Amino acid sequence: MTVTHTDRDSFTRFVEETSPRLTQALISRFGGDAGREMTAEALAYGWEHWDRIAAMENPAGYLYRVGCGRGRRRRRPLLLPDPTPGGSDPLVEPGLPAALARLTDRQRVSVMMVHGAGWTVSETAELLGISPGSVYRHAERGLRRLQRSLEVTPDA
């Protein structure tokens, strides 16, 4: 591939706009270090094939699936962050990482993106390449499972 100045600028803009969300989604799927690694691999793949990927309707969703494919092939265990980094007061419910790990991949990503990171259902659906209704169902089912697992009830 011959790289032009326009290609480089186009890819740079894409990375600036997409990388934070792509990273968040892959961390939600694979955990911190692995998610960041899968993001880097997906973006490297994106650069290598940018002429084809730039023309896609949903290049971010495609690279999310590239990152997921790379992560699945490595068969790494899900490593969610320790809820008490550097202190005695938990930043999150101590049982949350284990409860998140028990969700399905789509439930975990949907819950973390919609309820944890404030993405809209539509934004999450676009990235995952599934319908908004599916994201909504995964997020709600995942949230109910978390509530049961953590023995909490929603605020009325």
NUMARTI-14632 format. One line per 4 residues: number of its first residue (from 1); for each residue z, y, x of N, C-alpha, C, CB. Coordinates in Angstrom, 1 decimal. Glycine has a CB too. Example, Ala and Ser with C-alpha at 12.3 -4.5 7.8 and 13.67 -1.06 7.14 Angstrom:
BEGIN
1) 7.8 -5.7 13.2 7.8 -4.5 12.3 7.8 -3.3 13.2 9.0 -4.5 11.3; 7.1 -2.2 12.8 7.1 -1.1 13.7 7.9 0.0 12.9 5.7 -0.6 14.1
This chain:
BEGIN
1) 0.0 -1.2 0.9 0.0 0.0 0.0 0.0 1.2 0.9 1.2 0.0 -1.0; -0.9 2.2 0.6 -0.9 3.4 1.3 0.0 4.4 0.5 -2.3 4.0 1.4; 1.0 4.9 1.2 2.0 5.8 0.5 1.4 7.3 0.6 3.4 5.7 1.2; 1.4 7.9 -0.5 1.0 9.3 -0.6 2.2 10.2 -0.8 -0.1 9.6 -1.7
5) 2.1 11.4 -0.5 3.2 12.4 -0.8 3.6 12.4 -2.2 2.7 13.8 -0.3; 2.6 12.3 -3.1 2.9 12.2 -4.6 3.7 11.0 -4.9 1.6 12.2 -5.4; 3.3 9.8 -4.3 4.1 8.6 -4.6 5.5 8.7 -4.2 3.4 7.4 -3.8; 5.7 9.3 -3.0 7.0 9.5 -2.4 7.9 10.4 -3.3 7.0 10.0 -1.0
9) 7.3 11.5 -3.8 8.0 12.5 -4.6 8.3 11.8 -6.0 7.1 13.7 -4.8; 7.3 11.1 -6.5 7.5 10.5 -7.8 8.7 9.4 -7.7 6.2 9.8 -8.3; 8.7 8.6 -6.7 9.7 7.6 -6.5 11.1 8.3 -6.3 9.4 6.6 -5.4; 11.1 9.3 -5.5 12.3 10.0 -5.2 12.9 10.6 -6.5 12.1 11.2 -4.2
13) 12.1 11.2 -7.4 12.6 11.7 -8.6 13.1 10.6 -9.5 11.5 12.5 -9.4; 12.4 9.5 -9.5 12.8 8.3 -10.3 14.2 7.8 -9.8 11.8 7.2 -10.2; 14.3 7.7 -8.5 15.6 7.2 -8.0 16.8 8.1 -8.3 15.5 7.0 -6.5; 16.5 9.4 -8.2 17.6 10.4 -8.5 18.0 10.4 -9.9 17.1 11.9 -8.2
17) 17.0 10.2 -10.8 17.3 10.1 -12.3 17.9 8.8 -12.7 16.1 10.4 -13.1; 17.5 7.7 -12.1 17.8 6.3 -12.6 18.9 5.6 -11.8 16.5 5.5 -12.5; 19.0 5.9 -10.6 19.9 5.1 -9.7 21.3 5.1 -10.2 19.9 5.7 -8.3; 21.9 6.2 -10.7 23.3 6.1 -11.1 23.5 5.1 -12.3 23.8 7.5 -11.5
21) 22.6 5.2 -13.3 22.7 4.3 -14.4 22.3 2.9 -14.1 21.7 4.8 -15.6; 21.4 2.7 -13.2 21.0 1.3 -12.8 22.2 0.7 -12.1 19.8 1.3 -11.9; 22.8 1.5 -11.2 24.0 1.0 -10.5 25.1 0.6 -11.4 24.5 2.1 -9.5; 25.4 1.5 -12.4 26.5 1.3 -13.3 26.2 0.0 -14.1 26.6 2.4 -14.3
25) 25.0 -0.2 -14.5 24.7 -1.4 -15.3 24.8 -2.7 -14.4 23.2 -1.3 -15.9; 24.3 -2.7 -13.2 24.4 -3.8 -12.4 25.8 -4.1 -11.9 23.5 -3.7 -11.2; 26.6 -3.1 -11.7 28.0 -3.3 -11.4 28.7 -3.9 -12.6 28.7 -2.0 -11.0; 28.3 -3.5 -13.8 28.9 -4.1 -15.1 28.6 -5.5 -15.2 28.4 -3.3 -16.3
29) 27.4 -5.9 -14.7 26.9 -7.3 -14.7 27.5 -8.2 -13.6 25.4 -7.4 -14.7; 27.6 -7.6 -12.4 27.9 -8.5 -11.2 29.2 -8.1 -10.5 26.8 -8.5 -10.3; 29.8 -7.0 -10.9 30.9 -6.5 -10.1 30.5 -5.5 -9.1 31.7 -7.7 -9.5; 31.5 -4.8 -8.4 31.2 -3.7 -7.5 30.3 -3.9 -6.4 32.5 -3.3 -7.0
33) 30.7 -4.7 -5.4 29.8 -4.8 -4.2 28.5 -5.5 -4.5 30.5 -5.6 -3.1; 28.5 -6.5 -5.3 27.3 -7.3 -5.6 26.4 -6.4 -6.5 27.6 -8.6 -6.4; 26.9 -5.6 -7.4 26.1 -4.7 -8.2 25.4 -3.6 -7.4 27.0 -4.1 -9.3; 26.2 -3.1 -6.4 25.5 -2.1 -5.6 24.4 -2.7 -4.7 26.6 -1.4 -4.7
37) 24.7 -3.9 -4.2 23.7 -4.6 -3.4 22.5 -4.9 -4.2 24.3 -5.9 -2.8; 22.7 -5.4 -5.5 21.5 -5.7 -6.3 20.7 -4.4 -6.7 22.0 -6.4 -7.6; 21.4 -3.3 -6.8 20.7 -2.0 -7.1 19.8 -1.7 -5.9 21.7 -0.9 -7.3; 20.4 -1.8 -4.7 19.6 -1.5 -3.5 18.4 -2.4 -3.4 20.5 -1.7 -2.2
41) 18.6 -3.7 -3.7 17.4 -4.6 -3.6 16.4 -4.3 -4.7 17.9 -6.1 -3.8; 16.9 -4.0 -5.9 15.9 -3.7 -7.0 15.1 -2.4 -6.6 16.7 -3.5 -8.3; 15.8 -1.4 -6.1 15.1 -0.2 -5.7 14.1 -0.4 -4.5 16.1 0.9 -5.3; 14.5 -1.2 -3.6 13.6 -1.6 -2.5 12.4 -2.2 -3.1 14.3 -2.5 -1.4
45) 12.6 -3.2 -4.0 11.4 -3.8 -4.6 10.6 -2.8 -5.4 11.9 -4.9 -5.6; 11.3 -1.9 -6.0 10.6 -0.8 -6.8 9.7 0.0 -5.9 11.6 0.1 -7.5; 10.2 0.4 -4.7 9.4 1.1 -3.7 8.2 0.3 -3.3 10.3 1.6 -2.5; 8.4 -0.9 -3.0 7.3 -1.8 -2.5 6.2 -1.9 -3.5 7.8 -3.1 -2.1
49) 6.5 -1.8 -4.8 5.6 -2.0 -5.9 5.4 -0.8 -6.8 6.0 -3.3 -6.7; 5.7 0.4 -6.3 5.8 1.6 -7.1 4.5 1.9 -7.8 6.2 2.7 -6.2; 3.4 1.6 -7.2 2.1 2.0 -7.8 2.0 1.2 -9.2 0.9 1.6 -6.9; 2.5 0.0 -9.3 2.4 -0.8 -10.5 3.6 -0.4 -11.4 2.5 -2.3 -10.2
53) 4.8 -0.3 -10.9 6.0 -0.1 -11.7 6.0 1.3 -12.3 7.3 -0.3 -10.8; 5.5 2.3 -11.6 5.5 3.7 -12.1 4.7 3.8 -13.4 4.8 4.6 -11.1; 3.7 2.9 -13.6 2.9 2.9 -14.8 3.5 2.2 -16.0 1.5 2.3 -14.5; 4.6 1.5 -15.8 5.3 0.7 -16.8 6.0 1.6 -17.8 6.3 -0.2 -16.2
57) 6.1 1.1 -19.1 6.8 1.9 -20.1 8.3 2.1 -19.8 6.6 1.2 -21.5; 8.9 1.1 -19.2 10.3 1.1 -18.9 10.6 0.6 -17.5 11.1 0.3 -19.9; 10.3 1.5 -16.5 10.5 1.0 -15.1 12.0 0.7 -14.8 9.9 2.0 -14.1; 12.9 1.5 -15.3 14.3 1.3 -15.0 14.7 -0.1 -15.6 15.2 2.4 -15.7
61) 14.3 -0.4 -16.8 14.6 -1.7 -17.4 14.0 -2.9 -16.6 14.1 -1.8 -18.8; 12.8 -2.7 -16.1 12.2 -3.7 -15.3 13.0 -3.9 -14.0 10.7 -3.3 -14.9; 13.4 -2.8 -13.3 14.2 -3.0 -12.1 15.6 -3.5 -12.4 14.3 -1.6 -11.4; 16.2 -3.2 -13.5 17.4 -3.9 -13.9 17.2 -5.4 -13.9 17.9 -3.3 -15.3
65) 16.1 -5.8 -14.5 15.9 -7.3 -14.6 15.6 -7.9 -13.2 14.7 -7.6 -15.5; 14.9 -7.1 -12.4 14.8 -7.5 -11.0 16.1 -7.7 -10.3 13.9 -6.5 -10.2; 17.0 -6.7 -10.4 18.4 -6.8 -9.9 19.1 -8.0 -10.4 19.1 -5.6 -10.1; 19.0 -8.3 -11.7 19.7 -9.4 -12.4 19.1 -10.7 -11.8 19.5 -9.4 -13.9
69) 17.8 -10.8 -11.6 17.2 -12.0 -11.1 17.7 -12.3 -9.7 15.7 -11.9 -11.1; 17.8 -11.2 -8.9 18.3 -11.4 -7.5 19.8 -11.8 -7.5 18.1 -10.1 -6.7; 20.5 -11.3 -8.4 21.9 -11.6 -8.5 22.2 -13.0 -8.9 22.6 -10.7 -9.4; 21.4 -13.5 -9.9 21.6 -14.9 -10.4 21.2 -15.9 -9.3 20.7 -15.1 -11.6
73) 20.2 -15.6 -8.5 19.8 -16.5 -7.5 20.9 -16.7 -6.4 18.5 -16.1 -6.8; 21.7 -15.7 -6.2 22.8 -15.8 -5.2 24.0 -16.5 -5.7 23.2 -14.4 -4.8; 24.1 -16.7 -7.0 25.2 -17.4 -7.7 26.6 -17.0 -7.1 25.0 -18.9 -7.4; 26.8 -15.7 -7.1 28.1 -15.1 -6.7 29.0 -15.1 -7.8 27.9 -13.7 -6.0
77) 30.3 -15.3 -7.6 31.2 -15.1 -8.7 31.3 -13.6 -9.1 32.6 -15.7 -8.3; 31.7 -13.4 -10.3 31.9 -12.0 -10.8 33.2 -11.5 -10.2 31.9 -11.9 -12.3; 33.1 -10.4 -9.5 34.3 -9.8 -8.9 34.4 -8.4 -9.4 34.2 -9.7 -7.3; 35.3 -8.3 -10.4 35.6 -7.0 -11.0 36.7 -6.3 -10.2 36.0 -7.1 -12.5
81) 36.8 -5.0 -10.2 37.7 -4.3 -9.4 39.2 -4.6 -9.8 37.5 -2.8 -9.5; 40.0 -4.5 -8.8 41.5 -4.6 -9.0 41.9 -3.4 -9.8 42.2 -4.7 -7.6; 42.7 -3.6 -10.8 43.1 -2.5 -11.7 44.1 -1.6 -11.0 43.7 -3.0 -12.9; 44.7 -1.9 -9.9 45.7 -1.1 -9.3 45.3 -0.7 -7.8 47.0 -1.7 -9.3
85) 44.2 0.0 -7.6 43.8 0.3 -6.2 44.8 1.4 -5.6 42.4 0.8 -6.1; 45.4 1.0 -4.6 46.3 1.9 -3.8 47.5 2.5 -4.5 45.4 3.0 -3.4; 48.0 1.9 -5.5 49.2 2.4 -6.1 49.8 1.4 -7.1 48.8 3.7 -6.9; 51.0 1.8 -7.6 51.7 0.9 -8.4 51.4 1.1 -9.9 53.2 1.0 -8.2
89) 50.9 2.2 -10.3 50.5 2.5 -11.6 49.1 2.0 -11.9 50.7 4.0 -12.0; 48.9 1.1 -12.8 47.6 0.6 -13.1 46.7 1.7 -13.7 47.6 -0.6 -14.1; 45.5 1.8 -13.2 44.5 2.7 -13.7 43.9 2.2 -15.1 43.4 2.9 -12.7; 44.0 0.9 -15.2 43.5 0.2 -16.4 44.5 -0.9 -16.7 42.0 -0.4 -16.3
93) 44.4 -1.4 -17.9 45.2 -2.6 -18.3 45.0 -3.7 -17.3 44.8 -3.1 -19.8; 46.1 -4.2 -16.7 46.0 -5.2 -15.7 45.2 -6.4 -16.1 47.4 -5.6 -15.2; 45.2 -6.8 -17.3 44.5 -8.0 -17.8 43.0 -7.7 -18.1 45.1 -8.5 -19.0; 42.6 -6.5 -18.0 41.2 -6.1 -18.4 40.1 -6.8 -17.5 41.0 -4.7 -18.3
97) 40.2 -6.8 -16.2 39.2 -7.4 -15.4 39.0 -8.9 -15.7 39.5 -7.3 -13.9; 40.1 -9.6 -15.9 39.9 -11.1 -16.2 39.3 -11.2 -17.6 41.3 -11.8 -16.2; 39.7 -10.3 -18.6 39.2 -10.4 -19.9 37.7 -10.1 -19.9 40.0 -9.5 -20.9; 37.3 -9.1 -19.2 35.9 -8.7 -19.0 35.1 -9.9 -18.5 35.7 -7.5 -18.2
101) 35.6 -10.6 -17.5 35.0 -11.7 -16.8 34.7 -12.8 -17.8 35.8 -12.2 -15.6; 35.5 -12.9 -18.9 35.3 -14.0 -19.8 34.3 -13.7 -20.9 36.7 -14.3 -20.5; 33.8 -12.5 -20.9 32.7 -12.1 -21.9 31.4 -12.7 -21.4 32.6 -10.6 -22.1; 30.4 -12.8 -22.3 29.1 -13.1 -21.8 28.5 -11.9 -21.0 28.1 -13.4 -23.1
105) 27.5 -12.2 -20.2 26.9 -11.1 -19.4 26.5 -9.9 -20.3 25.7 -11.6 -18.6; 25.8 -10.2 -21.4 25.3 -9.1 -22.3 26.5 -8.4 -23.0 24.3 -9.6 -23.3; 27.5 -9.1 -23.4 28.7 -8.5 -24.0 29.3 -7.6 -23.0 29.7 -9.5 -24.5; 29.6 -8.1 -21.8 30.3 -7.3 -20.8 29.5 -6.0 -20.5 30.5 -8.1 -19.5
109) 28.2 -6.1 -20.2 27.4 -5.0 -19.9 27.3 -4.0 -21.1 25.9 -5.4 -19.5; 27.2 -4.5 -22.3 27.1 -3.6 -23.5 28.4 -2.9 -23.7 26.8 -4.4 -24.7; 29.6 -3.6 -23.6 30.9 -3.0 -23.7 31.1 -1.9 -22.7 32.0 -4.1 -23.7; 30.8 -2.3 -21.4 31.1 -1.4 -20.3 30.2 -0.1 -20.4 30.9 -2.1 -19.0
113) 28.9 -0.3 -20.8 28.0 0.8 -20.8 28.3 1.7 -22.0 26.6 0.3 -20.8; 28.4 1.1 -23.2 28.6 1.9 -24.4 30.0 2.4 -24.6 28.3 1.0 -25.6; 31.0 1.6 -24.4 32.4 2.0 -24.6 33.1 2.6 -23.4 33.2 0.9 -25.2; 32.7 2.1 -22.2 33.3 2.5 -20.9 32.6 3.7 -20.3 33.3 1.4 -20.0
117) 31.3 3.7 -20.3 30.5 4.7 -19.5 29.9 5.8 -20.4 29.5 4.1 -18.7; 30.0 5.6 -21.8 29.6 6.6 -22.7 28.1 6.6 -22.9 30.0 7.9 -22.2; 27.4 5.5 -22.6 25.9 5.5 -22.8 25.7 5.3 -24.3 25.3 4.3 -22.1; 24.6 5.7 -24.8 24.3 5.5 -26.2 23.8 4.0 -26.3 23.2 6.5 -26.8
121) 23.8 3.5 -27.6 23.3 2.2 -27.8 21.8 2.1 -27.4 23.5 1.8 -29.3; 21.1 3.2 -27.7 19.7 3.2 -27.4 19.4 3.2 -25.9 19.0 4.5 -28.1; 20.2 4.0 -25.2 20.0 4.0 -23.7 20.3 2.7 -23.1 20.9 5.1 -23.1; 21.3 2.0 -23.6 21.7 0.7 -23.1 20.6 -0.3 -23.5 23.0 0.2 -23.6
125) 20.1 -0.2 -24.7 19.0 -1.1 -25.1 17.8 -1.0 -24.3 18.7 -0.9 -26.6; 17.4 0.3 -24.0 16.2 0.5 -23.2 16.4 -0.1 -21.8 15.9 2.0 -23.0; 17.5 0.1 -21.2 17.7 -0.5 -19.8 17.7 -2.0 -19.9 19.0 0.0 -19.3; 18.4 -2.6 -20.9 18.5 -4.1 -20.9 17.2 -4.7 -21.5 19.6 -4.4 -21.8
129) 16.3 -3.9 -22.1 15.1 -4.5 -22.6 15.3 -5.3 -23.9 14.4 -5.3 -21.6; 16.3 -4.9 -24.7 16.6 -5.6 -25.9 16.7 -4.5 -27.0 17.9 -6.4 -25.9; 16.8 -4.9 -28.3 16.9 -4.0 -29.4 18.2 -3.3 -29.4 16.6 -4.7 -30.7; 18.3 -2.0 -30.0 19.5 -1.4 -30.2 20.5 -2.2 -31.0 19.3 0.0 -30.8
133) 20.0 -2.9 -32.0 20.8 -3.7 -32.9 21.5 -4.8 -32.1 20.0 -4.3 -34.0; 20.8 -5.4 -31.1 21.4 -6.4 -30.3 22.5 -5.8 -29.4 20.3 -7.1 -29.4; 22.2 -4.7 -28.8 23.3 -4.0 -28.0 24.5 -3.7 -28.8 22.7 -2.7 -27.4; 24.3 -3.2 -30.0 25.4 -2.9 -30.9 26.2 -4.2 -31.2 24.9 -2.3 -32.2
137) 25.6 -5.3 -31.5 26.3 -6.5 -31.8 27.0 -7.0 -30.6 25.3 -7.6 -32.4; 26.3 -7.0 -29.4 27.0 -7.5 -28.2 28.2 -6.6 -27.9 26.0 -7.5 -27.0; 28.1 -5.3 -28.0 29.2 -4.4 -27.7 30.4 -4.6 -28.7 28.7 -2.9 -27.8; 30.1 -4.8 -30.0 31.1 -4.9 -30.9 31.8 -6.3 -30.8 30.6 -4.7 -32.4
141) 31.0 -7.3 -30.6 31.6 -8.7 -30.4 32.5 -8.7 -29.2 30.5 -9.8 -30.4; 31.9 -8.1 -28.1 32.7 -8.1 -26.8 34.0 -7.3 -27.0 31.8 -7.5 -25.8; 33.9 -6.2 -27.7 35.1 -5.4 -27.9 36.1 -6.1 -28.7 34.7 -4.1 -28.6; 35.7 -6.8 -29.7 36.7 -7.7 -30.5 37.3 -8.8 -29.6 36.0 -8.3 -31.7
145) 36.5 -9.4 -28.8 37.0 -10.5 -27.9 38.0 -9.9 -26.9 35.9 -11.2 -27.1; 37.7 -8.7 -26.4 38.7 -8.0 -25.5 40.0 -7.7 -26.2 38.1 -6.7 -24.9; 39.9 -7.2 -27.4 41.1 -6.9 -28.2 41.9 -8.1 -28.4 40.7 -6.2 -29.5; 41.3 -9.2 -28.8 42.0 -10.4 -29.0 42.7 -10.9 -27.7 41.1 -11.5 -29.6
149) 41.9 -10.9 -26.7 42.3 -11.4 -25.4 43.5 -10.6 -24.8 41.2 -11.4 -24.4; 43.5 -9.3 -25.0 44.5 -8.4 -24.6 45.6 -8.2 -25.6 43.9 -7.1 -24.1; 45.4 -8.7 -26.8 46.4 -8.6 -27.8 46.7 -7.2 -28.2 47.7 -9.3 -27.5; 45.6 -6.5 -28.4 45.7 -5.1 -28.9 45.0 -4.9 -30.2 45.1 -4.1 -27.8
153) 45.3 -3.9 -31.0 44.6 -3.7 -32.2 44.0 -2.3 -32.1 45.6 -3.8 -33.5; 42.8 -2.1 -32.7 42.2 -0.8 -32.7 43.0 0.3 -33.4 40.8 -0.8 -33.3; 43.0 1.5 -32.9 43.6 2.6 -33.6 43.0 2.8 -35.0 43.6 3.9 -32.8; 43.8 3.0 -36.0 43.2 3.2 -37.3 42.9 4.7 -37.6 44.1 2.7 -38.4
